[in-house]
């Protein structure tokens, strides 16, 4: 599924953030690593949101000189 289609499904309430992360090939593995390293055995949408915030911050930091 393309990213824009995933975003559209989230906006329409058809998919929560956990579904978005798990169906996004670029995010699925990093999220799984995040969950494992944080002892999360049954991830929730809230875990996905926390992951996305940390992931975004990490990407931003990598762009800084």
C-alpha positions as CSV (number, residue, x, y, z in Angstrom):
1,X,0.0,0.0,0.0
2,X,1.4,3.4,-0.9
3,X,2.2,5.9,1.8
4,X,-0.4,8.5,0.6
5,X,-3.1,5.7,0.7
6,X,-2.1,4.8,4.3
7,X,-2.2,8.5,5.3
8,X,-5.7,8.8,3.8
9,X,-6.9,5.8,5.7
10,X,-5.5,7.2,9.0
11,X,-7.2,10.5,8.3
12,X,-10.5,8.8,7.6
13,X,-10.3,6.7,10.7
14,X,-10.0,3.4,8.8
15,X,-6.5,2.8,10.2
16,X,-4.9,3.8,13.5
17,X,-1.2,4.8,13.8
18,X,-0.1,1.2,14.7
19,X,-1.6,0.0,11.5
20,X,0.1,2.8,9.6
21,X,3.5,2.0,11.0
22,X,3.1,-1.8,10.5
23,X,1.9,-1.4,6.9
24,X,4.6,1.1,6.0
25,X,7.6,-0.9,4.7
26,X,10.0,1.9,5.7
27,X,8.8,2.0,9.3
28,X,7.8,-1.6,10.1
29,X,11.3,-2.9,11.0
30,X,12.5,0.2,12.9
31,X,9.3,0.1,14.9
32,X,9.7,-3.6,15.6
33,X,13.3,-2.9,16.8
34,X,12.0,0.0,19.0
35,X,9.3,-2.1,20.5
36,X,11.7,-5.0,21.3
37,X,14.3,-2.6,22.8
38,X,11.6,-1.0,25.0
39,X,10.1,-4.3,26.2
40,X,6.9,-3.7,24.3
41,X,5.3,-7.1,23.7
42,X,1.9,-6.0,22.6
43,X,2.3,-2.7,20.7
44,X,-0.5,-0.1,20.7
45,X,-1.3,3.0,18.6
46,X,0.1,5.1,21.4
47,X,3.4,3.2,21.2
48,X,3.4,3.9,17.4
49,X,2.9,7.6,18.0
50,X,5.8,7.7,20.6
51,X,8.0,5.8,18.1
52,X,7.2,8.2,15.3
53,X,8.0,11.2,17.5
54,X,11.4,9.7,18.5
55,X,12.1,8.5,14.9
56,X,11.4,12.0,13.5
57,X,13.7,13.6,16.1
58,X,16.4,11.1,15.3
59,X,16.1,11.9,11.6
60,X,16.2,15.6,12.3
61,X,19.3,15.2,14.4
62,X,21.1,13.3,11.6
63,X,20.5,16.3,9.3
64,X,22.2,18.7,11.6
65,X,25.9,19.5,11.0
